[in-house]
Amino acid sequence: MSTEPPAANRSVLVVIPARGGSKGVPGKNLAPVAGVPLVARAVDASRRARRVTGVVVSTDDPSIAEVARTAGADVVLRPAAIAGDTATSEAAVLHAMDAYEAMTGAERGSTDVVLLVQCTSPFVTAEEIDGVVAAVTEGGADTAHTVAPFHGFIWREGVDQDPSAYGVNHDKATRPRRQDRPQDLLETGTAYAMRAAGFRAAGHRFFGRTALVRTDPAKVLEIDEPADLARARALAPLLDPTAATPTRDDVDAVVLDFDGTQTDDRVLIDADGHEAVTVHRGDGLGIAALRRAGLPVLILSTETNPVVAARARKLNVPVLHGIDRKDLALKQWCEENGIAPERVLYAGNDVNDLPCFGLVGWPVAVAGAHDVVRAAARAITTAEGGFGAIREIAAWLLGPTLAR
């Protein structure tokens, strides 16, 4: 007779190791992809997995701990002895499992299945996590991890005695067709599931019978270097459902920066010192459509030039300009109007927009925005500021024809 507890009673714990130190990408685990820090992305996918009963982040960094708690995870503070560059993920998981059981008042050893989920895999999904759990709880495996089909020919350089390069997964004298070769599977580094008791005894994640859970090779990406992070941010709109553009159901208000967002960030100055900027008529059409649809629109700018107020009057929308702390002004405006900040779309282009990005649910960067702003954005327009970016945002929310 099976000694497995019923599925509804199994304790399935996800551990997400997230040290503060990273030499390859400083601050890596807090780096945003599609506007969401990597550690928060891992927490979100883990919490959405149906077979998971607990999610804990193991960290030595207070900032990571705060982000993890905000995302909905429990936090275990990792001791310095297992927080250095040479510390293993297994050591972090074992410590976190014990600490979580003590923290929640559970009996030691009560965890049935423990998972290692890496926040360096930005496109991890709840389905992948559920898949490795099911391979253990329902498929009879002792351990399971995600893999992706791999069709490449692997080579290794020769040594001094024989400097000729040689094939690792093929005979270089024979080039078989892909369909005639054994299927190679690449470990993705995304999610690992282990029977907890066996993991405690073995001390490593590949004991007993190991099951392989296939995933989409297009989503395989581990962030180890700055170039990996740049690739993840570029791929997010294609691979990440959470990075999709918002709809009317997602947004209750639209707040717009001015210079560089509604203009091309250039200023024309005449001989008398009068300044002028260029705006896009399509943006005016988009803002008018948003107002007709019942969406409050606010222009929020640090710029003191009267041209900002003049443009707001033309568009018949409220404006706050000459504002040093845009985030405080935005927070107050939301409170006065009964709007939840997480239901606000804020469009900007430069570093003074970042505090507002951290406040709202839909931070949007226009094309051509500063790199750090693009990195923090949840969505990015294809049009640049002053060339129809606001019209594009209106089309996201109302449809391409800006119907009522």
C-alpha positions, 0 to 999 in steps of 0.5 A: 500500500502506498504511504503517500499522503492524499494529494490534498494533504501533501505539503509541497514547498517551493524554495527560491534561493536569492542571494544579494551578491552577484558578480556577473550581474550586480543586483541580479535578483532584483533586476526587472524584466517587463517591470517585475523584479526577477525574484518577484517573477519566480514568486508569482509563478510559484504561487500560481502553481496549483500543486504548491502549498508554500513558497519561501525565498531564502536570502541574505539581502533585506531589499530582496526580502522586502520584494519577496514579501510584497510578492506574497512569499514567506522569507527565510534569512540565510546565514552567512555561512551558506550565502557566499559565492561557493554556497550550493543551492542544495544547502540553501534549500535544506536550510530553508526547508527546516526554517520554514517548518519551524517558522510555520509550526509544522513538524520537522520533516513534514514537507513531502515535496520540496522544489528549487525554483531559480529566479534567474530563469525569468520565464518560469511558469506555473505549469512547469512547476506543477509539471515537476511536482506531478512527476514526483507525486503522481509519476513515481519519480524521486526527483524531476526537473525541466528540460528542453529538446536540444538538437545542436552538435556539441564540440570540445576542444582537444588537450595538449596531447591531442589538440584536435577538437572532437564531437561530444554528442556525435562522431565528427566523421559522421553527420547524421540527420537530426531525425536520425540522432538520439534526442538530446535534452538540455537541463533548463535550470528552471525548476527541480522537485524532490521527495523531501525525505530523500533530499534530506538523506542524499543532500543533492537534487538528483537521487533515485529515479529522475524524471524529465519534464519537457518545456518550450526551448524558446523560453530557455534562458538563464541570466548569468551575464548582463547580455542575458538580462538584455535578451530577457527584456527584449524577449519578454513581450513575446514570451511573457503573458504578464508583459502583454499590453493592457486592456480597458479592464486592467486600467482605471486611469491614465497619467502622462508625462509630458516632455519626451512622452508627448513630445520628441524631447526637443525644445525650439527657442527663438531669439527672445528666449520663447520656447516651443515644442512639437506634439502629435495630433494623433496623441490628441485624438487618443486622449480625447477617446480615453476621456470619452470612454470615461478614463480619467487622464492627468498630465504630470510633469516636472517642467515649469514651462507654460507650454505644458499647461497650454497643451493640457487646456487644449486637450481639456485634461487636468495638469500638474506641472512644475512638480519635483516629487511626481510620485507624491503628487501622483499618490495624492491625486489617486487618493483624492480621486479614489483610484487605486494606484495598481489600476493606473497606467503611467507613461514616461520616458526618463529617470524622473519617471521611475518613482511613479513606475514603482507606484502604479500597476502599469508602468509604460515606457515610450520607444526611445526612453532611457534604458533604465526606464525601458527595463522598469516598464511593464510595456513599451510602445513601438512609437516614440514620444511625440510621434504617436506613442499616446495614440498607441496606448489609447489603442491598447485600451480601446481598440485600434479604431478608438471605439467608444 
